[in-house]
């Protein structure tokens, strides 16, 4: 069995900025988890099922157009979960569409969602209240914008943590030129 996850990678320099900020708040997960937006949370699959899993991700990615995503400000899931995140403020509906398409393609491979899907980038998780408050305050003015042109398959490595294994391009042909894609 291997443990996999499907996410949108946060490009540089933003990914490193957010990861360094996460580490500065004392979050030990910053060392093993790159900055990302989770589309499918970690799940274990048989290595023999990986090719089929990859084919399904290719199909899902090809069905959704590339788009522009903006991260701006912070939010929290407290008191339900001790998480502070950087919020998605543009591209929410496309991200929801991408996540739903992946879930449709993967079918019963993926367990039902524990919570409603809320795209975000975690910057502090399971820390004390003071650290969570510091994360919220420090990144409240954070803002960046980038094109989402692919999704990524991550594999958990015992030594390195979550490592991107492969990317899957979103639909680009014609849609960006006509204005219906990168919006």
HELIX and SHEET records of a PDB file:
HELIX    1   1 UNK A   14  UNK A   24  1                                  11    
HELIX    2   2 UNK A   28  UNK A   31  5                                   4    
HELIX    3   3 UNK A   47  UNK A   49  5                                   3    
HELIX    4   4 UNK A   50  UNK A   62  1                                  13    
HELIX    5   5 UNK A   92  UNK A  106  1                                  15    
HELIX    6   6 UNK A  107  UNK A  109  5                                   3    
HELIX    7   7 UNK A  129  UNK A  138  1                                  10    
HELIX    8   8 UNK A  175  UNK A  178  1                                   4    
SHEET    1   A 4 UNK A  36  UNK A  45  0                                        
SHEET    2   A 4 UNK A   2  UNK A   9 -1                                        
SHEET    3   A 4 UNK A 150  UNK A 157 -1                                        
SHEET    4   A 4 UNK A 161  UNK A 169 -1                                        
SHEET    1   B 4 UNK A 120  UNK A 125  0                                        
SHEET    2   B 4 UNK A  83  UNK A  90 -1                                        
SHEET    3   B 4 UNK A  67  UNK A  76 -1                                        
SHEET    4   B 4 UNK A 143  UNK A 148 -1                                        
END                                                                             
